Every structure is written in C-alpha cells, then in structure tokens.
Amino acid sequence: MNPPAIRIDNLVKRYAPPKRAKGEDAQGKLALNGVSFDVPEGSIFGLLGPNGAGKSTLINVLAGLVNKTGGSAEIWGFDIDKQRRNASRAIGIVPQEIVFDPFFTPFEVLENQGGFYGIPKKDRRSEELLAAVRLADKRNAYARTLSGGMKRRLLVAKAMVHSPPILVLDEPTAGVDVELRRQLWELVTEMNREGVTVVLTTHYLEEAEELCDRIAIINHGELITNKPTRELVEMAREKIVAVTLADDLAAAPSHQAFSKVEQTGERSVEVTYNKDQLNAGQVLGILQGEGMTIEDVTTREADLEDVFVQLTSAGQ
C-alpha cells in the first residue's frame, strides 16, 4: 500500500488563555485533544463536525497558520515541523473566506501566487488553471467583478498554482447556490480523477455522503469515528415509514416494537423502527391491526445526517 497523503498522530492544540482568566478558563481552550487519523492517497476524504469541533484548527495546523501544542503531522511524507517548506509545497488550501486582492485580474492573482512560491514565469500554469476552473473568459476582468461562484473557483485555482498533490477545501460551498455548488464539485472530482487527494470539510452532509470515500468526524476536539462512507451510513439502523390514513387519527399509535412515533397531521403519522428487528410490511401490519386504513406509504432510509446527529449528540 502507498503511504498516506496525510498522517496525523495524537495532535493537540491548546490556545493560550486570556489575560486574568480564572478557573477552567486559565487553562486555555483545548481545540484538539489527541486527534489521530490517516488520509489515504488518491481519496476524497471528508472531515466533519459541528461548529467549534476543531476542524478549522486542524486545517490551520496543516497549513502552518497555527502552531500545534503536541503530537505530529506529516503531509506527503514531510513532517510539518522538521520539513515545513516541503510540507507546504505538497498542500493547497482553499479557505472559507474569499482571500485575494480585488483589484487584480484572475490572471494576475495566479501569477502573483506563482511568484510567492518561487515558480519561474515559464513554468507557471496560470492560463491552464483558468481554463480548468472555467474562468478563461474572465482572464482580464477585475476579481472584484466576479460572482461568488467564480471567486470560489478562482480560490481553487489559486490553491493549485504550485501543483500540490493534496487539496484541502474548508467549507468551499458555503453561501453558493445549487448550480454553482454542482459546478464546483464537478471540478473537484475531475481533479481527484487526475490524482489529486482531496480533503473536504462541509456542513452539507449530502455532499459528503455522495463525494467522499471515507469520513472522519470530530467533536469537542476529539476524533469520534473514521470509517468508509458506506460503512458509516450503515451504522444507522433506523428506518422511517410515513403513512397517510383514510380517517382522522385520534391519537398516535403505540407499540413496543416502534422506536418512535410522531403524528405529523390529522391523517398522517411517521413510525421509526429498527430495521434489524422489523420490516416495513410488519410495521404496516401492526398499524392495520389497530384498525387503521392506509391510503399511502413512503419510506426513508437512514442517511449520513442521522449518523452524524447520533454520534455528535452522544455524551452531551
């Protein structure tokens, strides 16, 4: 097997406490508490967690913007402390914020970024990258005139000027409409097919479920799971049957085999059950046995959002 694209071992980050802080505050905020995982080479890897879980801190440690307190991390085999320059050249970061000079054109943004990395003019890929992110026709427009989606795509191109084998996207589709989000993911998946390892943080769980090969979830600075996406989804054993009835419902049905029952309307009810113990036909049989006449039925399988809620709410 190839070595991992990123290796994180027992990573700890504690921020310094505010001046004159007392009690627990005097110890400072523990943002990462012994996080360890590997990102497989060539994968699209999802890093998920609630707001404040430690995702951005972890990314900023990898980017060299935040100094870790303990543990170690390697990017493409380079230690981020001992081989910082090589580690930095192996990774491209697309931040949440729109970060570039609005008075430069897209071509100038990429040329300047290439210069920061010491890439000779003859070796720069500015034109190629603009074409790849579908901004060739905006080559000479001021960056401030671009739409939100175009600015996001320009950030992806900016992160790729030094041809890093790893691309990290921190909430890249926040505030982007559905069509531009689709275009961005087409771009990212195409880069992945060409060999780029992608690390993605997102609050759109359906995106992570569709795109990612593997997903790690962190909460309160700790890793709570790291599994292949399909295996993670299969952790949710509950299923929901939504039933529309022929007559008004006086009260929601109850049965010991049901995990949860919610009356959603005068003639509608949702039954949640463990699919290891029951199937939909048995649920409908129980309802009919209680004298209910069923007009319509829909079912919903558990998805990544259900698993995410279960895992991040545990122990709170």
C-alpha positions as CSV (number, residue, x, y, z in Angstrom):
1,M,0.0,0.0,0.0
2,N,1.1,3.6,-0.7
3,P,1.9,5.7,2.4
4,P,-1.0,8.1,3.4
5,A,-1.2,11.5,1.8
6,I,-1.6,13.0,5.3
7,R,-0.7,11.3,8.6
8,I,-1.9,12.9,11.9
9,D,-0.8,11.4,15.2
10,N,-2.0,12.4,18.6
11,L,-2.4,16.1,17.5
12,V,-3.1,18.5,20.4
13,K,-3.8,22.2,20.2
14,R,-4.5,24.3,23.4
15,Y,-4.9,28.0,22.8
16,A,-3.4,30.4,25.4
17,P,-5.8,31.7,28.0
18,P,-7.0,35.3,28.0
19,K,-5.2,37.6,30.4
20,R,-6.5,37.5,34.0
21,A,-8.6,34.3,33.2
22,K,-9.5,32.3,36.2
23,G,-10.7,28.8,36.9
24,E,-11.0,26.5,33.9
25,D,-10.5,29.5,31.6
26,A,-7.0,29.9,33.0
27,Q,-6.0,26.6,31.2
28,G,-6.9,27.9,27.8
29,K,-9.2,26.4,25.2
30,L,-8.4,22.8,24.2
31,A,-9.3,22.8,20.5
32,L,-7.7,19.4,19.5
33,N,-7.3,16.6,22.1
34,G,-5.1,13.8,20.7
35,V,-6.6,13.5,17.2
36,S,-5.1,10.7,15.0
37,F,-6.0,9.6,11.5
38,D,-4.6,9.0,8.1
39,V,-5.9,10.4,4.8
40,P,-5.4,7.7,2.0
41,E,-3.6,8.9,-1.1
42,G,-5.9,9.5,-4.0
43,S,-9.1,9.6,-1.9
44,I,-11.7,12.3,-1.3
45,F,-11.7,12.4,2.5
46,G,-14.4,14.1,4.5
47,L,-13.7,15.9,7.7
48,L,-16.9,16.6,9.5
49,G,-18.0,18.0,12.8
50,P,-20.3,20.7,14.4
51,N,-19.2,24.3,14.6
52,G,-16.3,24.7,17.1
53,A,-15.4,21.0,16.8
54,G,-11.8,21.8,15.8
55,K,-11.9,21.2,12.0
56,S,-10.6,24.7,11.1
57,T,-7.9,24.5,13.8
58,L,-6.7,21.2,12.4
59,I,-6.6,22.6,8.8
60,N,-4.7,25.7,10.0
61,V,-2.2,23.5,11.8
62,L,-1.6,21.7,8.5
63,A,-1.4,25.0,6.6
64,G,1.2,26.3,9.0
65,L,-1.0,29.1,10.3
66,V,-1.4,27.7,13.8
67,N,1.3,26.1,15.9
68,K,0.3,22.7,17.4
69,T,0.8,22.1,21.1
70,G,1.6,18.4,20.8
71,G,1.6,15.4,18.5
72,S,2.9,15.2,15.0
73,A,1.6,15.6,11.4
74,E,3.1,14.6,8.0
75,I,2.0,15.9,4.6
76,W,3.1,13.7,1.7
77,G,5.7,12.2,4.0
78,F,7.1,15.5,5.2
79,D,6.9,16.5,8.9
80,I,5.2,19.8,9.3
81,D,7.8,20.9,11.8
82,K,11.1,19.4,10.5
83,Q,10.3,19.8,6.8
84,R,7.9,22.8,6.7
85,R,8.9,24.1,3.3
86,N,8.3,20.7,1.6
87,A,5.2,20.0,3.5
88,S,3.8,23.4,2.4
89,R,4.5,22.8,-1.2
90,A,2.6,19.5,-1.0
91,I,-0.7,21.0,0.0
92,G,-3.1,23.6,-1.4
93,I,-5.6,25.2,1.0
94,V,-9.0,26.7,-0.2
95,P,-10.2,28.7,2.8
96,Q,-13.7,29.6,3.8
97,E,-13.1,33.3,3.3
98,I,-12.7,34.9,-0.1
99,V,-9.0,35.9,0.1
100,F,-7.3,37.8,-2.8
101,D,-6.8,41.4,-3.9
102,P,-10.0,42.5,-5.6
103,F,-8.0,45.0,-7.8
104,F,-6.1,42.2,-9.6
105,T,-7.4,40.2,-12.5
106,P,-7.7,36.5,-12.2
107,F,-4.6,36.0,-14.3
108,E,-2.7,38.4,-12.1
109,V,-3.9,36.7,-8.9
110,L,-2.5,33.4,-10.2
111,E,0.7,34.9,-11.5
112,N,1.4,36.6,-8.1
113,Q,0.7,33.4,-6.2
114,G,3.1,31.5,-8.5
115,G,5.7,34.2,-7.7
116,F,5.2,33.7,-4.0
117,Y,6.1,30.0,-4.5
118,G,9.1,30.9,-6.5
119,I,7.8,29.3,-9.7
120,P,9.7,30.7,-12.8
121,K,7.4,32.6,-15.2
122,K,8.0,30.0,-17.9
123,D,6.8,27.2,-15.6
124,R,3.6,28.9,-14.3
125,R,0.2,27.3,-15.2
126,S,-2.0,30.4,-14.9
127,E,-3.7,30.0,-18.3
128,E,-4.1,26.3,-17.8
129,L,-5.7,26.7,-14.4
130,L,-8.0,29.5,-15.5
131,A,-9.3,27.1,-18.3
132,A,-9.6,24.3,-15.8
133,V,-11.9,26.3,-13.4
134,R,-13.8,27.8,-16.4
135,L,-12.5,31.3,-15.9
136,A,-10.5,31.8,-19.2
137,D,-13.0,34.3,-20.4
138,K,-12.6,36.3,-17.2
139,R,-8.8,36.4,-17.5
140,N,-8.6,40.2,-17.6
141,A,-11.6,41.2,-15.5
142,Y,-11.1,42.6,-12.1
143,A,-11.5,39.9,-9.4
144,R,-14.0,42.1,-7.6
145,T,-16.4,41.9,-10.5
146,L,-16.6,38.1,-10.4
147,S,-19.7,36.4,-9.0
148,G,-19.5,34.4,-5.7
149,G,-19.2,31.1,-7.5
150,M,-16.4,32.4,-9.8
151,K,-14.5,33.7,-6.8
152,R,-14.7,30.3,-5.2
153,R,-13.4,28.7,-8.4
154,L,-10.6,31.2,-8.5
155,L,-9.6,30.2,-5.0
156,V,-9.3,26.6,-6.1
157,A,-7.1,27.6,-9.0
158,K,-5.0,29.8,-6.6
159,A,-4.5,26.8,-4.3
160,M,-3.3,24.7,-7.2
161,V,-0.7,27.0,-8.7
162,H,2.2,25.1,-7.2
163,S,0.7,21.7,-8.4
164,P,0.3,20.2,-4.9
165,P,-0.8,16.6,-4.7
166,I,-3.2,17.4,-1.9
167,L,-6.1,19.9,-2.0
168,V,-7.9,20.9,1.2
169,L,-11.3,22.6,0.9
170,D,-12.6,24.3,4.0
171,E,-16.4,24.8,3.6
172,P,-16.0,25.6,-0.1
173,T,-19.7,25.7,-0.9
174,A,-20.9,27.9,1.9
175,G,-23.2,30.5,0.5
176,V,-23.0,29.2,-3.0
177,D,-26.2,28.4,-4.9
178,V,-27.1,24.8,-6.0
179,E,-25.9,25.2,-9.6
180,L,-22.5,26.7,-8.7
181,R,-22.1,24.1,-6.0
182,R,-22.6,21.4,-8.6
183,Q,-20.0,23.0,-10.9
184,L,-17.5,23.2,-8.1
185,W,-17.9,19.5,-7.3
186,E,-17.5,18.6,-10.9
187,L,-14.2,20.5,-10.8
188,V,-13.1,18.8,-7.6
189,T,-14.0,15.3,-8.7
190,E,-12.2,15.8,-12.0
191,M,-9.0,16.9,-10.1
192,N,-9.4,13.8,-8.0
193,R,-9.6,11.6,-11.1
194,E,-6.3,13.1,-12.2
195,G,-4.7,12.0,-9.0
196,V,-5.2,14.9,-6.5
197,T,-6.0,13.8,-2.9
198,V,-8.9,15.9,-1.7
199,V,-9.8,16.8,2.0
200,L,-13.2,18.3,2.4
201,T,-15.0,20.0,5.3
202,T,-18.6,20.8,4.7
203,H,-21.9,21.3,6.5
204,Y,-23.8,19.8,3.6
205,L,-23.9,16.2,4.7
206,E,-25.5,15.0,1.5
207,E,-22.4,16.3,-0.4
208,A,-20.1,14.3,1.9
209,E,-22.1,11.2,1.5
210,E,-22.1,11.5,-2.3
211,L,-18.5,12.6,-2.8
212,C,-16.3,11.1,0.0
213,D,-14.7,7.7,0.0
214,R,-14.0,8.0,3.8
215,I,-15.2,10.3,6.5
216,A,-13.8,11.3,9.9
217,I,-16.0,13.1,12.4
218,I,-14.5,15.2,15.2
219,N,-16.4,16.7,18.1
220,H,-15.1,18.8,21.1
221,G,-11.6,18.4,19.6
222,E,-11.7,14.6,19.6
223,L,-12.0,12.0,16.8
224,I,-15.2,10.1,17.3
225,T,-15.2,8.0,14.1
226,N,-13.2,7.4,11.0
227,K,-14.8,4.9,8.6
228,P,-15.5,4.3,4.9
229,T,-18.6,6.3,4.0
230,R,-20.9,3.4,3.2
231,E,-19.9,1.7,6.5
232,L,-20.6,4.9,8.4
233,V,-24.1,5.2,6.8
234,E,-24.8,1.6,7.6
235,M,-24.3,2.4,11.3
236,A,-27.8,3.9,11.3
237,R,-30.1,1.0,11.7
238,E,-33.3,3.0,11.9
239,K,-35.8,3.4,9.1
240,I,-38.9,5.6,8.9
241,V,-42.3,4.7,7.4
242,A,-44.6,7.7,6.7
243,V,-48.2,6.7,6.4
244,T,-51.3,8.6,5.2
245,L,-54.6,7.3,6.6
246,A,-58.1,7.2,5.3
247,D,-59.5,8.7,8.5
248,D,-58.6,11.3,11.1
249,L,-56.3,10.0,13.8
250,A,-57.4,10.5,17.3
251,A,-54.0,9.6,18.8
252,A,-50.7,8.4,17.5
253,P,-50.4,4.6,17.6
254,S,-48.0,3.0,20.1
255,H,-46.2,-0.3,20.0
256,Q,-43.2,-1.7,21.9
257,A,-41.5,-2.6,18.6
258,F,-41.5,1.1,17.4
259,S,-38.5,3.3,18.3
260,K,-40.5,6.5,17.8
261,V,-44.0,7.5,16.6
262,E,-44.8,11.1,15.5
263,Q,-48.2,12.3,14.4
264,T,-47.5,14.7,11.5
265,G,-51.0,15.7,10.6
266,E,-54.7,14.8,11.2
267,R,-54.3,11.8,8.9
268,S,-50.6,11.2,8.8
269,V,-48.1,9.5,11.1
270,E,-44.3,8.7,10.9
271,V,-43.1,5.5,12.5
272,T,-39.4,5.0,13.2
273,Y,-38.2,1.4,13.7
274,N,-35.0,-0.7,13.9
275,K,-34.7,-2.5,10.6
276,D,-32.8,-5.3,12.3
277,Q,-36.0,-6.1,14.2
278,L,-38.8,-5.2,11.8
279,N,-39.5,-4.6,8.2
280,A,-41.9,-2.1,6.6
281,G,-44.5,-4.8,5.9
282,Q,-44.6,-5.7,9.6
283,V,-45.0,-2.1,10.6
284,L,-48.0,-1.7,8.2
285,G,-49.4,-4.9,9.6
286,I,-49.3,-3.6,13.1
287,L,-51.0,-0.3,12.1
288,Q,-53.7,-2.2,10.2
289,G,-54.2,-4.5,13.2
290,E,-55.0,-1.4,15.3
291,G,-57.9,-0.7,12.8
292,M,-56.2,1.9,10.6
293,T,-56.9,2.1,6.9
294,I,-53.8,3.1,5.0
295,E,-54.0,5.2,1.8
296,D,-50.4,6.0,1.1
297,V,-46.9,4.9,2.3
298,T,-43.4,6.3,1.8
299,T,-40.2,5.1,3.5
300,R,-36.9,6.7,4.2
301,E,-33.6,5.0,4.9
302,A,-31.2,6.4,7.4
303,D,-28.5,8.7,5.9
304,L,-25.3,10.3,6.9
305,E,-27.1,13.1,8.7
306,D,-28.8,10.6,11.0
307,V,-25.4,9.0,11.9
308,F,-23.9,12.5,12.3
309,V,-26.6,13.5,14.8
310,Q,-26.3,10.2,16.7
311,L,-22.5,10.4,17.0
312,T,-22.2,14.1,17.8
313,S,-25.0,14.1,20.4
314,A,-23.7,11.1,22.3
315,G,-22.4,12.0,25.7
316,Q,-23.6,15.6,25.6
